[in-house]
């Protein structure tokens, strides 16, 4: 894990309460993994203290295909948050 520098004006939420939307997504991912549908995952998020959390289970056969999926996800994220 690494430390992320905040942009000027950005704030870390003070709320320590669980994010129910995030919990729901994590449960859905767990169900997919337990059923065998989800075969690998690479992800990142932020902790309540502003530090970065990263998860790797990069067992996909084609690293190039995984890189392509990550690039597509990056663009999707940019498009959603412009």
mmCIF file of the N, C-alpha and C atoms, coordinates in Angstrom:
data_MODEL
# 
_entry.id   MODEL 
# 
loop_
_atom_site.group_PDB 
_atom_site.id 
_atom_site.type_symbol 
_atom_site.label_atom_id 
_atom_site.label_alt_id 
_atom_site.label_comp_id 
_atom_site.label_asym_id 
_atom_site.label_entity_id 
_atom_site.label_seq_id 
_atom_site.pdbx_PDB_ins_code 
_atom_site.Cartn_x 
_atom_site.Cartn_y 
_atom_site.Cartn_z 
_atom_site.occupancy 
_atom_site.B_iso_or_equiv 
_atom_site.pdbx_formal_charge 
_atom_site.auth_seq_id 
_atom_site.auth_comp_id 
_atom_site.auth_asym_id 
_atom_site.auth_atom_id 
_atom_site.pdbx_PDB_model_num 
ATOM 1   N N  . UNK A 1 1  ? 0.837   -1.170  0.000   1.00 0.00 ? 1  UNK A N  1 
ATOM 2   C CA . UNK A 1 1  ? 0.000   0.000   0.000   1.00 0.00 ? 1  UNK A CA 1 
ATOM 3   C C  . UNK A 1 1  ? 0.884   1.235   0.000   1.00 0.00 ? 1  UNK A C  1 
ATOM 4   N N  . UNK A 1 2  ? 0.391   2.266   -0.670  1.00 0.00 ? 2  UNK A N  1 
ATOM 5   C CA . UNK A 1 2  ? 1.132   3.505   -0.717  1.00 0.00 ? 2  UNK A CA 1 
ATOM 6   C C  . UNK A 1 2  ? 0.264   4.661   -0.280  1.00 0.00 ? 2  UNK A C  1 
ATOM 7   N N  . UNK A 1 3  ? 0.906   5.795   -0.071  1.00 0.00 ? 3  UNK A N  1 
ATOM 8   C CA . UNK A 1 3  ? 0.179   6.984   0.326   1.00 0.00 ? 3  UNK A CA 1 
ATOM 9   C C  . UNK A 1 3  ? -0.163  7.784   -0.920  1.00 0.00 ? 3  UNK A C  1 
ATOM 10  N N  . UNK A 1 4  ? -1.372  8.235   -0.993  1.00 0.00 ? 4  UNK A N  1 
ATOM 11  C CA . UNK A 1 4  ? -1.845  9.045   -2.108  1.00 0.00 ? 4  UNK A CA 1 
ATOM 12  C C  . UNK A 1 4  ? -1.868  10.491  -1.655  1.00 0.00 ? 4  UNK A C  1 
ATOM 13  N N  . UNK A 1 5  ? -1.330  11.379  -2.464  1.00 0.00 ? 5  UNK A N  1 
ATOM 14  C CA . UNK A 1 5  ? -1.361  12.809  -2.169  1.00 0.00 ? 5  UNK A CA 1 
ATOM 15  C C  . UNK A 1 5  ? -2.682  13.384  -2.668  1.00 0.00 ? 5  UNK A C  1 
ATOM 16  N N  . UNK A 1 6  ? -3.372  14.084  -1.811  1.00 0.00 ? 6  UNK A N  1 
ATOM 17  C CA . UNK A 1 6  ? -4.643  14.687  -2.178  1.00 0.00 ? 6  UNK A CA 1 
ATOM 18  C C  . UNK A 1 6  ? -4.416  15.941  -3.009  1.00 0.00 ? 6  UNK A C  1 
ATOM 19  N N  . UNK A 1 7  ? -5.291  16.160  -3.962  1.00 0.00 ? 7  UNK A N  1 
ATOM 20  C CA . UNK A 1 7  ? -5.271  17.390  -4.730  1.00 0.00 ? 7  UNK A CA 1 
ATOM 21  C C  . UNK A 1 7  ? -5.751  18.530  -3.836  1.00 0.00 ? 7  UNK A C  1 
ATOM 22  N N  . UNK A 1 8  ? -5.310  19.759  -4.125  1.00 0.00 ? 8  UNK A N  1 
ATOM 23  C CA . UNK A 1 8  ? -5.787  20.886  -3.317  1.00 0.00 ? 8  UNK A CA 1 
ATOM 24  C C  . UNK A 1 8  ? -7.312  20.939  -3.307  1.00 0.00 ? 8  UNK A C  1 
ATOM 25  N N  . UNK A 1 9  ? -7.886  21.097  -2.126  1.00 0.00 ? 9  UNK A N  1 
ATOM 26  C CA . UNK A 1 9  ? -9.335  21.164  -1.981  1.00 0.00 ? 9  UNK A CA 1 
ATOM 27  C C  . UNK A 1 9  ? -10.003 19.819  -1.736  1.00 0.00 ? 9  UNK A C  1 
ATOM 28  N N  . UNK A 1 10 ? -9.310  18.710  -1.996  1.00 0.00 ? 10 UNK A N  1 
ATOM 29  C CA . UNK A 1 10 ? -9.885  17.384  -1.765  1.00 0.00 ? 10 UNK A CA 1 
ATOM 30  C C  . UNK A 1 10 ? -9.903  17.101  -0.267  1.00 0.00 ? 10 UNK A C  1 
ATOM 31  N N  . UNK A 1 11 ? -10.913 16.370  0.162   1.00 0.00 ? 11 UNK A N  1 
ATOM 32  C CA . UNK A 1 11 ? -11.046 16.041  1.575   1.00 0.00 ? 11 UNK A CA 1 
ATOM 33  C C  . UNK A 1 11 ? -11.290 14.555  1.755   1.00 0.00 ? 11 UNK A C  1 
ATOM 34  N N  . UNK A 1 12 ? -10.745 13.999  2.816   1.00 0.00 ? 12 UNK A N  1 
ATOM 35  C CA . UNK A 1 12 ? -11.006 12.617  3.192   1.00 0.00 ? 12 UNK A CA 1 
ATOM 36  C C  . UNK A 1 12 ? -12.243 12.626  4.077   1.00 0.00 ? 12 UNK A C  1 
ATOM 37  N N  . UNK A 1 13 ? -13.259 11.840  3.740   1.00 0.00 ? 13 UNK A N  1 
ATOM 38  C CA . UNK A 1 13 ? -14.466 11.824  4.588   1.00 0.00 ? 13 UNK A CA 1 
ATOM 39  C C  . UNK A 1 13 ? -14.134 11.396  6.014   1.00 0.00 ? 13 UNK A C  1 
ATOM 40  N N  . UNK A 1 14 ? -14.755 12.060  6.984   1.00 0.00 ? 14 UNK A N  1 
ATOM 41  C CA . UNK A 1 14 ? -14.546 11.726  8.398   1.00 0.00 ? 14 UNK A CA 1 
ATOM 42  C C  . UNK A 1 14 ? -15.363 10.519  8.820   1.00 0.00 ? 14 UNK A C  1 
ATOM 43  N N  . UNK A 1 15 ? -16.338 10.147  8.031   1.00 0.00 ? 15 UNK A N  1 
ATOM 44  C CA . UNK A 1 15 ? -17.270 9.094   8.396   1.00 0.00 ? 15 UNK A CA 1 
ATOM 45  C C  . UNK A 1 15 ? -16.601 7.724   8.359   1.00 0.00 ? 15 UNK A C  1 
ATOM 46  N N  . UNK A 1 16 ? -16.632 7.011   9.466   1.00 0.00 ? 16 UNK A N  1 
ATOM 47  C CA . UNK A 1 16 ? -16.065 5.659   9.539   1.00 0.00 ? 16 UNK A CA 1 
ATOM 48  C C  . UNK A 1 16 ? -17.127 4.596   9.310   1.00 0.00 ? 16 UNK A C  1 
ATOM 49  N N  . UNK A 1 17 ? -18.376 4.991   9.068   1.00 0.00 ? 17 UNK A N  1 
ATOM 50  C CA . UNK A 1 17 ? -19.458 4.030   8.861   1.00 0.00 ? 17 UNK A CA 1 
ATOM 51  C C  . UNK A 1 17 ? -19.235 3.269   7.554   1.00 0.00 ? 17 UNK A C  1 
ATOM 52  N N  . UNK A 1 18 ? -19.597 2.002   7.517   1.00 0.00 ? 18 UNK A N  1 
ATOM 53  C CA . UNK A 1 18 ? -19.449 1.229   6.281   1.00 0.00 ? 18 UNK A CA 1 
ATOM 54  C C  . UNK A 1 18 ? -20.264 1.836   5.143   1.00 0.00 ? 18 UNK A C  1 
ATOM 55  N N  . UNK A 1 19 ? -19.728 1.779   3.955   1.00 0.00 ? 19 UNK A N  1 
ATOM 56  C CA . UNK A 1 19 ? -20.433 2.212   2.750   1.00 0.00 ? 19 UNK A CA 1 
ATOM 57  C C  . UNK A 1 19 ? -21.235 1.005   2.268   1.00 0.00 ? 19 UNK A C  1 
ATOM 58  N N  . UNK A 1 20 ? -22.543 1.056   2.429   1.00 0.00 ? 20 UNK A N  1 
ATOM 59  C CA . UNK A 1 20 ? -23.387 -0.098  2.111   1.00 0.00 ? 20 UNK A CA 1 
ATOM 60  C C  . UNK A 1 20 ? -23.307 -0.482  0.635   1.00 0.00 ? 20 UNK A C  1 
ATOM 61  N N  . UNK A 1 21 ? -23.150 0.506   -0.250  1.00 0.00 ? 21 UNK A N  1 
ATOM 62  C CA . UNK A 1 21 ? -22.993 0.203   -1.675  1.00 0.00 ? 21 UNK A CA 1 
ATOM 63  C C  . UNK A 1 21 ? -21.732 -0.607  -1.926  1.00 0.00 ? 21 UNK A C  1 
ATOM 64  N N  . UNK A 1 22 ? -20.626 -0.212  -1.283  1.00 0.00 ? 22 UNK A N  1 
ATOM 65  C CA . UNK A 1 22 ? -19.363 -0.935  -1.422  1.00 0.00 ? 22 UNK A CA 1 
ATOM 66  C C  . UNK A 1 22 ? -19.477 -2.341  -0.840  1.00 0.00 ? 22 UNK A C  1 
ATOM 67  N N  . UNK A 1 23 ? -20.101 -2.455  0.320   1.00 0.00 ? 23 UNK A N  1 
ATOM 68  C CA . UNK A 1 23 ? -20.283 -3.768  0.956   1.00 0.00 ? 23 UNK A CA 1 
ATOM 69  C C  . UNK A 1 23 ? -21.080 -4.686  0.030   1.00 0.00 ? 23 UNK A C  1 
ATOM 70  N N  . UNK A 1 24 ? -22.134 -4.149  -0.584  1.00 0.00 ? 24 UNK A N  1 
ATOM 71  C CA . UNK A 1 24 ? -22.956 -4.947  -1.493  1.00 0.00 ? 24 UNK A CA 1 
ATOM 72  C C  . UNK A 1 24 ? -22.175 -5.439  -2.701  1.00 0.00 ? 24 UNK A C  1 
ATOM 73  N N  . UNK A 1 25 ? -21.366 -4.557  -3.271  1.00 0.00 ? 25 UNK A N  1 
ATOM 74  C CA . UNK A 1 25 ? -20.545 -4.951  -4.425  1.00 0.00 ? 25 UNK A CA 1 
ATOM 75  C C  . UNK A 1 25 ? -19.544 -6.033  -4.017  1.00 0.00 ? 25 UNK A C  1 
ATOM 76  N N  . UNK A 1 26 ? -18.928 -5.873  -2.855  1.00 0.00 ? 26 UNK A N  1 
ATOM 77  C CA . UNK A 1 26 ? -17.967 -6.885  -2.384  1.00 0.00 ? 26 UNK A CA 1 
ATOM 78  C C  . UNK A 1 26 ? -18.655 -8.232  -2.173  1.00 0.00 ? 26 UNK A C  1 
ATOM 79  N N  . UNK A 1 27 ? -19.867 -8.203  -1.652  1.00 0.00 ? 27 UNK A N  1 
ATOM 80  C CA . UNK A 1 27 ? -20.617 -9.457  -1.472  1.00 0.00 ? 27 UNK A CA 1 
ATOM 81  C C  . UNK A 1 27 ? -20.928 -10.117 -2.812  1.00 0.00 ? 27 UNK A C  1 
ATOM 82  N N  . UNK A 1 28 ? -21.310 -9.300  -3.796  1.00 0.00 ? 28 UNK A N  1 
ATOM 83  C CA . UNK A 1 28 ? -21.581 -9.840  -5.131  1.00 0.00 ? 28 UNK A CA 1 
ATOM 84  C C  . UNK A 1 28 ? -20.323 -10.463 -5.729  1.00 0.00 ? 28 UNK A C  1 
ATOM 85  N N  . UNK A 1 29 ? -19.184 -9.798  -5.564  1.00 0.00 ? 29 UNK A N  1 
ATOM 86  C CA . UNK A 1 29 ? -17.922 -10.352 -6.063  1.00 0.00 ? 29 UNK A CA 1 
ATOM 87  C C  . UNK A 1 29 ? -17.584 -11.663 -5.372  1.00 0.00 ? 29 UNK A C  1 
ATOM 88  N N  . UNK A 1 30 ? -17.789 -11.715 -4.060  1.00 0.00 ? 30 UNK A N  1 
ATOM 89  C CA . UNK A 1 30 ? -17.530 -12.938 -3.315  1.00 0.00 ? 30 UNK A CA 1 
ATOM 90  C C  . UNK A 1 30 ? -18.419 -14.078 -3.808  1.00 0.00 ? 30 UNK A C  1 
ATOM 91  N N  . UNK A 1 31 ? -19.691 -13.793 -4.034  1.00 0.00 ? 31 UNK A N  1 
ATOM 92  C CA . UNK A 1 31 ? -20.601 -14.825 -4.554  1.00 0.00 ? 31 UNK A CA 1 
ATOM 93  C C  . UNK A 1 31 ? -20.136 -15.323 -5.923  1.00 0.00 ? 31 UNK A C  1 
ATOM 94  N N  . UNK A 1 32 ? -19.693 -14.408 -6.785  1.00 0.00 ? 32 UNK A N  1 
ATOM 95  C CA . UNK A 1 32 ? -19.207 -14.812 -8.107  1.00 0.00 ? 32 UNK A CA 1 
ATOM 96  C C  . UNK A 1 32 ? -17.943 -15.656 -7.980  1.00 0.00 ? 32 UNK A C  1 
ATOM 97  N N  . UNK A 1 33 ? -17.056 -15.297 -7.065  1.00 0.00 ? 33 UNK A N  1 
ATOM 98  C CA . UNK A 1 33 ? -15.828 -16.069 -6.860  1.00 0.00 ? 33 UNK A CA 1 
ATOM 99  C C  . UNK A 1 33 ? -16.147 -17.457 -6.301  1.00 0.00 ? 33 UNK A C  1 
ATOM 100 N N  . UNK A 1 34 ? -17.051 -17.518 -5.324  1.00 0.00 ? 34 UNK A N  1 
ATOM 101 C CA . UNK A 1 34 ? -17.408 -18.798 -4.727  1.00 0.00 ? 34 UNK A CA 1 
ATOM 102 C C  . UNK A 1 34 ? -18.106 -19.723 -5.713  1.00 0.00 ? 34 UNK A C  1 
ATOM 103 N N  . UNK A 1 35 ? -18.821 -19.159 -6.681  1.00 0.00 ? 35 UNK A N  1 
ATOM 104 C CA . UNK A 1 35 ? -19.503 -19.983 -7.683  1.00 0.00 ? 35 UNK A CA 1 
ATOM 105 C C  . UNK A 1 35 ? -18.583 -20.380 -8.839  1.00 0.00 ? 35 UNK A C  1 
ATOM 106 N N  . UNK A 1 36 ? -17.402 -19.795 -8.880  1.00 0.00 ? 36 UNK A N  1 
ATOM 107 C CA . UNK A 1 36 ? -16.464 -20.102 -9.953  1.00 0.00 ? 36 UNK A CA 1 
ATOM 108 C C  . UNK A 1 36 ? -16.589 -19.189 -11.157 1.00 0.00 ? 36 UNK A C  1 
ATOM 109 N N  . UNK A 1 37 ? -17.531 -18.254 -11.141 1.00 0.00 ? 37 UNK A N  1 
ATOM 110 C CA . UNK A 1 37 ? -17.702 -17.338 -12.267 1.00 0.00 ? 37 UNK A CA 1 
ATOM 111 C C  . UNK A 1 37 ? -16.569 -16.324 -12.345 1.00 0.00 ? 37 UNK A C  1 
ATOM 112 N N  . UNK A 1 38 ? -16.179 -15.766 -11.207 1.00 0.00 ? 38 UNK A N  1 
ATOM 113 C CA . UNK A 1 38 ? -15.092 -14.790 -11.167 1.00 0.00 ? 38 UNK A CA 1 
ATOM 114 C C  . UNK A 1 38 ? -13.773 -15.540 -11.051 1.00 0.00 ? 38 UNK A C  1 
ATOM 115 N N  . UNK A 1 39 ? -12.916 -15.380 -12.032 1.00 0.00 ? 39 UNK A N  1 
ATOM 116 C CA . UNK A 1 39 ? -11.685 -16.168 -12.095 1.00 0.00 ? 39 UNK A CA 1 
ATOM 117 C C  . UNK A 1 39 ? -10.446 -15.388 -11.653 1.00 0.00 ? 39 UNK A C  1 
ATOM 118 N N  . UNK A 1 40 ? -10.470 -14.094 -11.763 1.00 0.00 ? 40 UNK A N  1 
ATOM 119 C CA . UNK A 1 40 ? -9.349  -13.282 -11.300 1.00 0.00 ? 40 UNK A CA 1 
ATOM 120 C C  . UNK A 1 40 ? -9.846  -11.859 -11.094 1.00 0.00 ? 40 UNK A C  1 
ATOM 121 N N  . UNK A 1 41 ? -9.055  -11.057 -10.388 1.00 0.00 ? 41 UNK A N  1 
ATOM 122 C CA . UNK A 1 41 ? -9.442  -9.670  -10.125 1.00 0.00 ? 41 UNK A CA 1 
ATOM 123 C C  . UNK A 1 41 ? -8.204  -8.840  -9.822  1.00 0.00 ? 41 UNK A C  1 
ATOM 124 N N  . UNK A 1 42 ? -8.225  -7.634  -10.297 1.00 0.00 ? 42 UNK A N  1 
ATOM 125 C CA . UNK A 1 42 ? -7.231  -6.627  -9.938  1.00 0.00 ? 42 UNK A CA 1 
ATOM 126 C C  . UNK A 1 42 ? -8.022  -5.374  -9.615  1.00 0.00 ? 42 UNK A C  1 
ATOM 127 N N  . UNK A 1 43 ? -7.790  -4.794  -8.460  1.00 0.00 ? 43 UNK A N  1 
ATOM 128 C CA . UNK A 1 43 ? -8.563  -3.623  -8.092  1.00 0.00 ? 43 UNK A CA 1 
ATOM 129 C C  . UNK A 1 43 ? -7.819  -2.731  -7.123  1.00 0.00 ? 43 UNK A C  1 
ATOM 130 N N  . UNK A 1 44 ? -8.360  -1.549  -6.939  1.00 0.00 ? 44 UNK A N  1 
ATOM 131 C CA . UNK A 1 44 ? -7.788  -0.633  -5.959  1.00 0.00 ? 44 UNK A CA 1 
ATOM 132 C C  . UNK A 1 44 ? -8.902  0.202   -5.353  1.00 0.00 ? 44 UNK A C  1 
ATOM 133 N N  . UNK A 1 45 ? -8.628  0.727   -4.216  1.00 0.00 ? 45 UNK A N  1 
ATOM 134 C CA . UNK A 1 45 ? -9.575  1.579   -3.524  1.00 0.00 ? 45 UNK A CA 1 
ATOM 135 C C  . UNK A 1 45 ? -8.824  2.413   -2.507  1.00 0.00 ? 45 UNK A C  1 
ATOM 136 N N  . UNK A 1 46 ? -9.572  3.114   -1.701  1.00 0.00 ? 46 UNK A N  1 
ATOM 137 C CA . UNK A 1 46 ? -8.953  3.977   -0.702  1.00 0.00 ? 46 UNK A CA 1 
ATOM 138 C C  . UNK A 1 46 ? -9.506  3.659   0.668   1.00 0.00 ? 46 UNK A C  1 
ATOM 139 N N  . UNK A 1 47 ? -8.633  3.682   1.633   1.00 0.00 ? 47 UNK A N  1 
ATOM 140 C CA . UNK A 1 47 ? -8.999  3.423   3.016   1.00 0.00 ? 47 UNK A CA 1 
ATOM 141 C C  . UNK A 1 47 ? -9.515  4.715   3.643   1.00 0.00 ? 47 UNK A C  1 
ATOM 142 N N  . UNK A 1 48 ? -10.139 4.622   4.818   1.00 0.00 ? 48 UNK A N  1 
ATOM 143 C CA . UNK A 1 48 ? -10.703 5.800   5.471   1.00 0.00 ? 48 UNK A CA 1 
ATOM 144 C C  . UNK A 1 48 ? -9.634  6.816   5.867   1.00 0.00 ? 48 UNK A C  1 
ATOM 145 N N  . UNK A 1 49 ? -8.378  6.378   5.975   1.00 0.00 ? 49 UNK A N  1 
ATOM 146 C CA . UNK A 1 49 ? -7.294  7.311   6.312   1.00 0.00 ? 49 UNK A CA 1 
ATOM 147 C C  . UNK A 1 49 ? -6.627  7.907   5.078   1.00 0.00 ? 49 UNK A C  1 
ATOM 148 N N  . UNK A 1 50 ? -7.150  7.587   3.885   1.00 0.00 ? 50 UNK A N  1 
ATOM 149 C CA . UNK A 1 50 ? -6.598  8.134   2.651   1.00 0.00 ? 50 UNK A CA 1 
ATOM 150 C C  . UNK A 1 50 ? -5.550  7.266   1.992   1.00 0.00 ? 50 UNK A C  1 
ATOM 151 N N  . UNK A 1 51 ? -5.123  6.198   2.658   1.00 0.00 ? 51 UNK A N  1 
ATOM 152 C CA . UNK A 1 51 ? -4.131  5.313   2.040   1.00 0.00 ? 51 UNK A CA 1 
ATOM 153 C C  . UNK A 1 51 ? -4.797  4.452   0.965   1.00 0.00 ? 51 UNK A C  1 
ATOM 154 N N  . UNK A 1 52 ? -3.983  3.945   0.063   1.00 0.00 ? 52 UNK A N  1 
ATOM 155 C CA . UNK A 1 52 ? -4.478  3.129   -1.054  1.00 0.00 ? 52 UNK A CA 1 
ATOM 156 C C  . UNK A 1 52 ? -4.519  1.667   -0.648  1.00 0.00 ? 52 UNK A C  1 
ATOM 157 N N  . UNK A 1 53 ? -5.550  0.967   -1.091  1.00 0.00 ? 53 UNK A N  1 
ATOM 158 C CA . UNK A 1 53 ? -5.629  -0.483  -0.918  1.00 0.00 ? 53 UNK A CA 1 
ATOM 159 C C  . UNK A 1 53 ? -5.641  -1.099  -2.313  1.00 0.00 ? 53 UNK A C  1 
ATOM 160 N N  . UNK A 1 54 ? -4.854  -2.122  -2.506  1.00 0.00 ? 54 UNK A N  1 
ATOM 161 C CA . UNK A 1 54 ? -4.808  -2.803  -3.804  1.00 0.00 ? 54 UNK A CA 1 
ATOM 162 C C  . UNK A 1 54 ? -4.989  -4.301  -3.586  1.00 0.00 ? 54 UNK A C  1 
ATOM 163 N N  . UNK A 1 55 ? -5.678  -4.936  -4.521  1.00 0.00 ? 55 UNK A N  1 
ATOM 164 C CA . UNK A 1 55 ? -5.892  -6.375  -4.451  1.00 0.00 ? 55 UNK A CA 1 
ATOM 165 C C  . UNK A 1 55 ? -5.471  -6.990  -5.782  1.00 0.00 ? 55 UNK A C  1 
ATOM 166 N N  . UNK A 1 56 ? -4.762  -8.105  -5.703  1.00 0.00 ? 56 UNK A N  1 
ATOM 167 C CA . UNK A 1 56 ? -4.277  -8.796  -6.899  1.00 0.00 ? 56 UNK A CA 1 
ATOM 168 C C  . UNK A 1 56 ? -4.568  -10.283 -6.784  1.00 0.00 ? 56 UNK A C  1 
ATOM 169 N N  . UNK A 1 57 ? -5.289  -10.794 -7.702  1.00 0.00 ? 57 UNK A N  1 
ATOM 170 C CA . UNK A 1 57 ? -5.390  -12.231 -7.923  1.00 0.00 ? 57 UNK A CA 1 
ATOM 171 C C  . UNK A 1 57 ? -5.330  -12.363 -9.434  1.00 0.00 ? 57 UNK A C  1 
ATOM 172 N N  . UNK A 1 58 ? -4.150  -12.097 -9.962  1.00 0.00 ? 58 UNK A N  1 
ATOM 173 C CA . UNK A 1 58 ? -3.955  -11.961 -11.409 1.00 0.00 ? 58 UNK A CA 1 
ATOM 174 C C  . UNK A 1 58 ? -3.496  -13.281 -12.023 1.00 0.00 ? 58 UNK A C  1 
ATOM 175 N N  . UNK A 1 59 ? -4.400  -14.248 -11.989 1.00 0.00 ? 59 UNK A N  1 
ATOM 176 C CA . UNK A 1 59 ? -4.085  -15.586 -12.484 1.00 0.00 ? 59 UNK A CA 1 
ATOM 177 C C  . UNK A 1 59 ? -4.616  -15.825 -13.897 1.00 0.00 ? 59 UNK A C  1 
ATOM 178 N N  . UNK A 1 60 ? -5.040  -14.746 -14.561 1.00 0.00 ? 60 UNK A N  1 
ATOM 179 C CA . UNK A 1 60 ? -5.566  -14.860 -15.917 1.00 0.00 ? 60 UNK A CA 1 
ATOM 180 C C  . UNK A 1 60 ? -4.467  -15.355 -16.858 1.00 0.00 ? 60 UNK A C  1 
ATOM 181 N N  . UNK A 1 61 ? -4.829  -16.178 -17.833 1.00 0.00 ? 61 UNK A N  1 
ATOM 182 C CA . UNK A 1 61 ? -3.846  -16.764 -18.749 1.00 0.00 ? 61 UNK A CA 1 
ATOM 183 C C  . UNK A 1 61 ? -3.126  -15.727 -19.609 1.00 0.00 ? 61 UNK A C  1 
ATOM 184 N N  . UNK A 1 62 ? -3.825  -14.680 -20.009 1.00 0.00 ? 62 UNK A N  1 
ATOM 185 C CA . UNK A 1 62 ? -3.250  -13.689 -20.910 1.00 0.00 ? 62 UNK A CA 1 
ATOM 186 C C  . UNK A 1 62 ? -3.094  -12.350 -20.199 1.00 0.00 ? 62 UNK A C  1 
ATOM 187 N N  . UNK A 1 63 ? -1.846  -12.008 -19.871 1.00 0.00 ? 63 UNK A N  1 
ATOM 188 C CA . UNK A 1 63 ? -1.633  -10.732 -19.213 1.00 0.00 ? 63 UNK A CA 1 
ATOM 189 C C  . UNK A 1 63 ? -1.967  -9.568  -20.147 1.00 0.00 ? 63 UNK A C  1 
ATOM 190 N N  . UNK A 1 64 ? -1.824  -9.751  -21.447 1.00 0.00 ? 64 UNK A N  1 
ATOM 191 C CA . UNK A 1 64 ? -2.162  -8.687  -22.386 1.00 0.00 ? 64 UNK A CA 1 
ATOM 192 C C  . UNK A 1 64 ? -3.674  -8.425  -22.402 1.00 0.00 ? 64 UNK A C  1 
ATOM 193 N N  . UNK A 1 65 ? -4.448  -9.493  -22.316 1.00 0.00 ? 65 UNK A N  1 
ATOM 194 C CA . UNK A 1 65 ? -5.901  -9.331  -22.244 1.00 0.00 ? 65 UNK A CA 1 
ATOM 195 C C  . UNK A 1 65 ? -6.284  -8.605  -20.958 1.00 0.00 ? 65 UNK A C  1 
ATOM 196 N N  . UNK A 1 66 ? -5.616  -8.939  -19.858 1.00 0.00 ? 66 UNK A N  1 
ATOM 197 C CA . UNK A 1 66 ? -5.881  -8.278  -18.582 1.00 0.00 ? 66 UNK A CA 1 
ATOM 198 C C  . UNK A 1 66 ? -5.491  -6.807  -18.657 1.00 0.00 ? 66 UNK A C  1 
ATOM 199 N N  . UNK A 1 67 ? -4.356  -6.511  -19.268 1.00 0.00 ? 67 UNK A N  1 
ATOM 200 C CA . UNK A 1 67 ? -3.949  -5.111  -19.425 1.00 0.00 ? 67 UNK A CA 1 
ATOM 201 C C  . UNK A 1 67 ? -4.962  -4.336  -20.261 1.00 0.00 ? 67 UNK A C  1 
ATOM 202 N N  . UNK A 1 68 ? -5.482  -4.954  -21.311 1.00 0.00 ? 68 UNK A N  1 
ATOM 203 C CA . UNK A 1 68 ? -6.503  -4.317  -22.130 1.00 0.00 ? 68 UNK A CA 1 
ATOM 204 C C  . UNK A 1 68 ? -7.760  -4.024  -21.336 1.00 0.00 ? 68 UNK A C  1 
ATOM 205 N N  . UNK A 1 69 ? -8.163  -4.964  -20.484 1.00 0.00 ? 69 UNK A N  1 
ATOM 206 C CA . UNK A 1 69 ? -9.343  -4.763  -19.646 1.00 0.00 ? 69 UNK A CA 1 
ATOM 207 C C  . UNK A 1 69 ? -9.107  -3.628  -18.655 1.00 0.00 ? 69 UNK A C  1 
ATOM 208 N N  . UNK A 1 70 ? -7.901  -3.556  -18.094 1.00 0.00 ? 70 UNK A N  1 
ATOM 209 C CA . UNK A 1 70 ? -7.577  -2.474  -17.165 1.00 0.00 ? 70 UNK A CA 1 
ATOM 210 C C  . UNK A 1 70 ? -7.596  -1.122  -17.876 1.00 0.00 ? 70 UNK A C  1 
ATOM 211 N N  . UNK A 1 71 ? -7.092  -1.078  -19.084 1.00 0.00 ? 71 UNK A N  1 
ATOM 212 C CA . UNK A 1 71 ? -7.092  0.176   -19.862 1.00 0.00 ? 71 UNK A CA 1 
ATOM 213 C C  . UNK A 1 71 ? -8.522  0.604   -20.167 1.00 0.00 ? 71 UNK A C  1 
ATOM 214 N N  . UNK A 1 72 ? -9.376  -0.340  -20.514 1.00 0.00 ? 72 UNK A N  1 
ATOM 215 C CA . UNK A 1 72 ? -10.773 -0.030  -20.782 1.00 0.00 ? 72 UNK A CA 1 
ATOM 216 C C  . UNK A 1 72 ? -11.452 0.483   -19.514 1.00 0.00 ? 72 UNK A C  1 
ATOM 217 N N  . UNK A 1 73 ? -11.170 -0.158  -18.378 1.00 0.00 ? 73 UNK A N  1 
ATOM 218 C CA . UNK A 1 73 ? -11.726 0.276   -17.101 1.00 0.00 ? 73 UNK A CA 1 
ATOM 219 C C  . UNK A 1 73 ? -11.262 1.690   -16.765 1.00 0.00 ? 73 UNK A C  1 
ATOM 220 N N  . UNK A 1 74 ? -9.992  1.973   -17.033 1.00 0.00 ? 74 UNK A N  1 
ATOM 221 C CA . UNK A 1 74 ? -9.467  3.321   -16.786 1.00 0.00 ? 74 UNK A CA 1 
ATOM 222 C C  . UNK A 1 74 ? -10.261 4.359   -17.587 1.00 0.00 ? 74 UNK A C  1 
ATOM 223 N N  . UNK A 1 75 ? -10.489 4.072   -18.862 1.00 0.00 ? 75 UNK A N  1 
ATOM 224 C CA . UNK A 1 75 ? -11.229 5.015   -19.700 1.00 0.00 ? 75 UNK A CA 1 
ATOM 225 C C  . UNK A 1 75 ? -12.677 5.132   -19.242 1.00 0.00 ? 75 UNK A C  1 
ATOM 226 N N  . UNK A 1 76 ? -13.298 4.013   -18.867 1.00 0.00 ? 76 UNK A N  1 
ATOM 227 C CA . UNK A 1 76 ? -14.664 4.050   -18.348 1.00 0.00 ? 76 UNK A CA 1 
ATOM 228 C C  . UNK A 1 76 ? -14.742 4.929   -17.097 1.00 0.00 ? 76 UNK A C  1 
ATOM 229 N N  . UNK A 1 77 ? -13.753 4.798   -16.224 1.00 0.00 ? 77 UNK A N  1 
ATOM 230 C CA . UNK A 1 77 ? -13.718 5.588   -14.997 1.00 0.00 ? 77 UNK A CA 1 
ATOM 231 C C  . UNK A 1 77 ? -13.596 7.074   -15.314 1.00 0.00 ? 77 UNK A C  1 
ATOM 232 N N  . UNK A 1 78 ? -12.713 7.410   -16.240 1.00 0.00 ? 78 UNK A N  1 
ATOM 233 C CA . UNK A 1 78 ? -12.544 8.815   -16.652 1.00 0.00 ? 78 UNK A CA 1 
ATOM 234 C C  . UNK A 1 78 ? -13.856 9.348   -17.218 1.00 0.00 ? 78 UNK A C  1 
ATOM 235 N N  . UNK A 1 79 ? -14.488 8.591   -18.080 1.00 0.00 ? 79 UNK A N  1 
ATOM 236 C CA . UNK A 1 79 ? -15.757 9.029   -18.692 1.00 0.00 ? 79 UNK A CA 1 
ATOM 237 C C  . UNK A 1 79 ? -16.855 9.239   -17.653 1.00 0.00 ? 79 UNK A C  1 
ATOM 238 N N  . UNK A 1 80 ? -16.894 8.398   -16.625 1.00 0.00 ? 80 UNK A N  1 
ATOM 239 C CA . UNK A 1 80 ? -17.937 8.492   -15.583 1.00 0.00 ? 80 UNK A CA 1 
ATOM 240 C C  . UNK A 1 80 ? -17.739 9.691   -14.669 1.00 0.00 ? 80 UNK A C  1 
ATOM 241 N N  . UNK A 1 81 ? -16.490 10.154  -14.529 1.00 0.00 ? 81 UNK A N  1 
ATOM 242 C CA . UNK A 1 81 ? -16.196 11.182  -13.534 1.00 0.00 ? 81 UNK A CA 1 
ATOM 243 C C  . UNK A 1 81 ? -15.749 12.509  -14.129 1.00 0.00 ? 81 UNK A C  1 
ATOM 244 N N  . UNK A 1 82 ? -15.988 12.732  -15.390 1.00 0.00 ? 82 UNK A N  1 
ATOM 245 C CA . UNK A 1 82 ? -15.656 14.039  -15.993 1.00 0.00 ? 82 UNK A CA 1 
ATOM 246 C C  . UNK A 1 82 ? -16.705 15.038  -15.647 1.00 0.00 ? 82 UNK A C  1 
# 
